[in-house]
Amino acid sequence: MIAAGDIHLADLNEERRRRVLVISNYRFHEVSGRVLVAPEIGGEPDDVPLPWRVQVDDVVYAVDLTRSLPLDRLLERTDRATAAAMTLVRRALLNIT
């Protein structure tokens, strides 16, 4: 089961696969067959423009670049974000909307 806070490798129709942070919950996945993700971005973690970018360990995820993917485009799960990081994600979403 894919859950909010999971970090997966995903096929984003780009030249390479990228890590993404799942921000939607299982109900959304079941109803829509899709998942909302924030993609990993390059750069130094110290250059993170808040509040739209969230750092999990040494990786920065761009909440302002949130996109919807079919569930089958998520590949292997590689990690899980902390509850504190997911609080920052929700805060970032509120700042965008």
VENWO-V208664 format. One record per residue. N is the residue number from 0. RES is the residue in three letters. PSI is psi as a letter, one per 40 degrees, with the letter a starting at -180 (999 if undefined). D_CENTER is the distance of its C-alpha to the mean C-alpha in Angstrom with 1 decimal. Layout:
N_RES_PSI_D_CENTER + N_RES_PSI_D_CENTER
This chain:
0_MET_h_15.8 + 1_ILE_h_12.0 + 2_ALA_i_10.9 + 3_ALA_h_8.5 + 4_GLY_e_7.5 + 5_ASP_i_7.9 + 6_ILE_h_6.8 + 7_HIS_i_8.4 + 8_LEU_i_10.3 + 9_ALA_i_10.2 + 10_ASP_h_13.1 + 11_LEU_f_12.2 + 12_ASN_f_16.0 + 13_GLU_a_16.3 + 14_GLU_d_18.8 + 15_ARG_i_16.5 + 16_ARG_i_13.6 + 17_ARG_i_10.4 + 18_ARG_i_7.9 + 19_VAL_i_4.3 + 20_LEU_h_2.2 + 21_VAL_h_4.2 + 22_ILE_e_5.6 + 23_SER_i_8.8 + 24_ASN_i_11.7 + 25_TYR_d_14.2 + 26_ARG_d_16.7 + 27_PHE_d_14.7 + 28_HIS_d_14.2 + 29_GLU_d_17.9 + 30_VAL_d_19.2 + 31_SER_d_17.3 + 32_GLY_e_16.6 + 33_ARG_i_13.2 + 34_VAL_h_9.5 + 35_LEU_h_7.3 + 36_VAL_i_3.9 + 37_ALA_h_3.1 + 38_PRO_i_5.3 + 39_GLU_i_7.3 + 40_ILE_i_10.5 + 41_GLY_i_13.9 + 42_GLY_i_16.4 + 43_GLU_h_17.6 + 44_PRO_d_15.7 + 45_ASP_e_18.8 + 46_ASP_e_18.2 + 47_VAL_h_15.1 + 48_PRO_h_16.1 + 49_LEU_i_15.5 + 50_PRO_e_14.5 + 51_TRP_e_11.8 + 52_ARG_h_10.3 + 53_VAL_h_9.2 + 54_GLN_h_10.6 + 55_VAL_h_10.1 + 56_ASP_b_13.4 + 57_ASP_e_14.2 + 58_VAL_h_10.9 + 59_VAL_h_9.5 + 60_TYR_h_6.2 + 61_ALA_g_7.4 + 62_VAL_d_7.0 + 63_ASP_e_10.3 + 64_LEU_f_9.2 + 65_THR_h_7.3 + 66_ARG_i_8.8 + 67_SER_h_10.2 + 68_LEU_i_11.1 + 69_PRO_i_13.9 + 70_LEU_d_13.3 + 71_ASP_e_15.5 + 72_ARG_e_13.4 + 73_LEU_h_11.2 + 74_LEU_b_13.4 + 75_GLU_i_13.9 + 76_ARG_h_11.9 + 77_THR_d_12.2 + 78_ASP_a_11.4 + 79_ARG_h_10.4 + 80_ALA_i_9.4 + 81_THR_i_12.5 + 82_ALA_d_13.6 + 83_ALA_d_14.3 + 84_ALA_d_10.8 + 85_MET_d_9.7 + 86_THR_d_12.8 + 87_LEU_d_11.8 + 88_VAL_d_8.7 + 89_ARG_d_11.3 + 90_ARG_d_13.8 + 91_ALA_d_11.9 + 92_LEU_d_11.7 + 93_LEU_d_15.3 + 94_ASN_d_16.3 + 95_ILE_d_15.1 + 96_THR_999_17.0
